[in-house]
């Protein structure tokens, strides 16, 4: 069961990292891409979308980190009761 928990935590943190990297790539592309003479990042609608992606990516990282911290605390409590 412990191996399953470790792989779930690994997958959650990996997915959060991929989401963060995808956001960086999207923001970089949008700043280079021109439409109607302006970078895409100059348009409020795209800024809102990038902000929503940022919030989601950071929330997923925070949630995965909190789950890892809770798991680590539970492991420590289990070790304390065994000794």
KANORQUI-V862871 format. One record per residue. N is the residue number from 1. PHI is phi in whole degrees, -180 to 180 (NA if undefined). Layout:
N;PHI
N;PHI
//
This chain:
1;NA
2;-64
3;-63
4;-64
5;-64
6;-60
7;-71
8;-66
9;-64
10;-61
11;-65
12;-65
13;-69
14;-64
15;-65
16;-64
17;-66
18;-65
19;-63
20;-64
21;-66
22;-62
23;-63
24;-62
25;-65
26;-64
27;-66
28;-64
29;-64
30;-65
31;-76
32;-87
33;-76
34;-106
35;-144
36;57
37;85
38;-127
39;-66
40;-60
41;-70
42;-78
43;-94
44;-58
45;-63
46;-70
47;-60
48;-63
49;-65
50;-64
51;-66
52;-63
53;-64
54;-62
55;-62
56;-65
57;-65
58;-69
59;-65
60;-67
61;-65
62;-63
63;-66
64;-65
65;-66
66;-64
67;-64
68;-65
69;-65
70;-64
71;-64
72;-64
73;-63
74;-65
75;-64
76;-65
77;-66
78;-67
79;-67
80;-66
81;-77
82;-77
83;-89
//
